Amino acid sequence: MSAPDLRSVRRLALEQCFEFVSPAVPLKRFHGTLPIEAGGVLCDSQGRAELLHFAPRRWLVPGPSPALYRILVELDLLGDGALVDVEGKWQLFRIEGESAGRILESSVNIGGTLLNRSCAALVLFDCPTVLARDGTKFDGGVTSSYAESLLSAINRLPF
């Protein structure tokens, strides 16, 4: 058997990346502004995930639109949370095509993990990852120091 087609897995450009953390403010204050449900995702007009609620009171913000960035800066200035520049912490990637499900299922029960949610923090091939599903494509952020390990693990799959 051959390895999965790595054209199914590609890195995505990332010009800015932030995390927004709000440890003490009631989540209902963010209703209508941030996705407050576990695993909620806010997408831009092109369908790209730009705000991922990946852990309690933590959102990954890969390449925010100017409007979203202004909102998060305002929340930071009001003391409702902290907008933290995490440039270099994450590498973004997309897994798509007919091999996407098989690639992910080789490491985790992706159907169970993303049941009733759009994103989750998980360990994919021993690599810390935040993964968001959009139909049959999956966008993820892997901790930068694990990016090569993730691609290598996918390349070694026996199909």
C-alpha positions as CSV (number, residue, x, y, z in Angstrom):
1,M,0.0,0.0,0.0
2,S,1.1,3.5,-0.6
3,A,1.4,6.5,1.8
4,P,-1.5,9.0,1.8
5,D,-1.3,11.7,-0.8
6,L,0.3,14.6,1.0
7,R,-1.5,16.9,-1.4
8,S,-4.4,16.2,1.0
9,V,-2.3,17.9,3.7
10,R,-1.0,21.4,3.2
11,R,0.3,24.2,5.3
12,L,-1.7,27.4,5.4
13,A,-0.2,30.9,5.5
14,L,-0.5,32.7,8.8
15,E,0.4,36.3,9.1
16,Q,-0.9,37.0,12.6
17,C,-2.0,34.7,15.4
18,F,-3.5,35.4,18.8
19,E,-5.1,33.7,21.7
20,F,-7.9,35.4,23.6
21,V,-8.2,34.3,27.3
22,S,-11.0,35.4,29.6
23,P,-10.6,33.6,33.0
24,A,-13.1,35.6,35.2
25,V,-15.7,37.3,33.1
26,P,-19.1,35.5,32.7
27,L,-19.3,34.0,29.3
28,K,-22.8,35.3,28.7
29,R,-21.2,38.8,28.3
30,F,-19.7,37.6,25.0
31,H,-22.9,36.2,23.6
32,G,-23.3,37.5,20.1
33,T,-19.6,38.5,19.9
34,L,-17.6,35.3,20.6
35,P,-18.6,31.7,20.2
36,I,-19.2,30.8,23.8
37,E,-20.3,27.2,23.4
38,A,-17.6,24.5,23.8
39,G,-16.0,23.9,20.4
40,G,-17.7,26.9,18.8
41,V,-16.2,28.5,15.7
42,L,-16.7,32.0,14.2
43,C,-16.0,32.0,10.5
44,D,-15.2,34.9,8.2
45,S,-17.2,35.7,5.0
46,Q,-15.2,33.1,3.0
47,G,-15.9,30.4,5.6
48,R,-12.4,30.4,7.1
49,A,-12.3,29.8,10.8
50,E,-11.0,32.9,12.5
51,L,-12.0,32.3,16.1
52,L,-12.0,28.9,17.7
53,H,-13.2,28.2,21.2
54,F,-10.9,25.3,21.8
55,A,-10.7,25.2,25.6
56,P,-12.6,26.7,28.5
57,R,-12.4,30.4,28.3
58,R,-9.7,30.2,25.5
59,W,-10.0,31.1,21.9
60,L,-7.4,30.6,19.1
61,V,-7.5,33.6,16.7
62,P,-5.5,32.7,13.5
63,G,-5.3,35.7,11.2
64,P,-8.3,37.7,12.4
65,S,-10.1,40.1,10.2
66,P,-9.5,43.8,11.1
67,A,-13.1,44.0,12.5
68,L,-12.6,41.0,14.8
69,Y,-9.2,42.2,15.9
70,R,-10.7,45.6,16.9
71,I,-13.4,43.8,18.9
72,L,-10.8,41.7,20.7
73,V,-8.6,44.7,21.4
74,E,-11.6,46.5,22.9
75,L,-12.4,43.5,25.1
76,D,-8.8,43.5,26.2
77,L,-8.8,47.2,27.0
78,L,-12.1,46.8,29.0
79,G,-10.5,44.1,31.1
80,D,-12.8,41.4,29.8
81,G,-10.0,39.2,28.7
82,A,-6.4,39.3,27.4
83,L,-5.5,39.3,23.8
84,V,-2.1,37.6,23.5
85,D,0.1,37.7,20.4
86,V,1.3,34.1,19.9
87,E,3.1,34.6,16.7
88,G,5.3,31.5,16.0
89,K,3.4,29.3,18.5
90,W,1.1,27.7,15.9
91,Q,1.5,26.3,12.3
92,L,-1.8,26.1,10.4
93,F,-2.6,23.2,8.1
94,R,-5.5,21.9,6.1
95,I,-6.4,18.2,5.6
96,E,-8.9,17.7,2.7
97,G,-10.0,15.4,0.0
98,E,-11.0,11.8,0.1
99,S,-8.1,10.8,2.4
100,A,-8.9,13.4,5.1
101,G,-11.1,11.2,7.2
102,R,-8.8,8.2,6.9
103,I,-5.8,10.2,7.9
104,L,-7.5,11.6,11.0
105,E,-9.1,8.3,12.0
106,S,-5.7,6.8,12.0
107,S,-5.0,8.8,15.1
108,V,-8.3,9.7,16.8
109,N,-12.0,9.0,16.6
110,I,-12.6,12.2,14.7
111,G,-16.4,11.6,14.4
112,G,-16.7,11.2,18.2
113,T,-14.3,14.0,19.0
114,L,-16.1,16.6,16.9
115,L,-19.6,15.2,17.6
116,N,-21.8,18.3,18.4
117,R,-18.9,20.7,18.1
118,S,-17.0,22.4,15.3
119,C,-13.5,22.4,16.9
120,A,-11.6,20.6,19.6
121,A,-8.2,20.6,21.2
122,L,-6.7,17.1,20.8
123,V,-3.5,15.2,20.3
124,L,-3.1,14.1,16.7
125,F,-0.3,11.6,16.1
126,D,1.2,12.7,19.5
127,C,1.1,16.4,18.4
128,P,-0.9,19.0,20.3
129,T,-3.5,20.3,17.8
130,V,-6.6,22.4,17.6
131,L,-8.8,21.1,14.8
132,A,-11.9,22.6,13.1
133,R,-14.2,20.8,10.7
134,D,-15.9,22.5,7.8
135,G,-17.8,19.8,5.9
136,T,-15.2,17.3,4.6
137,K,-12.2,19.6,5.1
138,F,-10.3,20.1,8.4
139,D,-8.3,23.1,9.3
140,G,-5.9,22.8,12.2
141,G,-3.3,24.5,14.2
142,V,-0.4,22.4,15.5
143,T,2.1,23.6,18.0
144,S,5.0,24.8,15.8
145,S,7.6,22.5,17.4
146,Y,5.5,19.5,16.4
147,A,4.7,20.6,12.8
148,E,7.3,18.4,11.1
149,S,6.4,15.4,13.4
150,L,2.8,15.7,12.3
151,L,3.6,15.7,8.6
152,S,6.1,12.8,9.1
153,A,3.5,10.7,11.0
154,I,0.9,11.3,8.2
155,N,3.5,10.4,5.6
156,R,4.2,7.0,7.3
157,L,0.6,5.9,7.2
158,P,0.2,2.6,5.4
159,F,-2.4,3.5,2.9
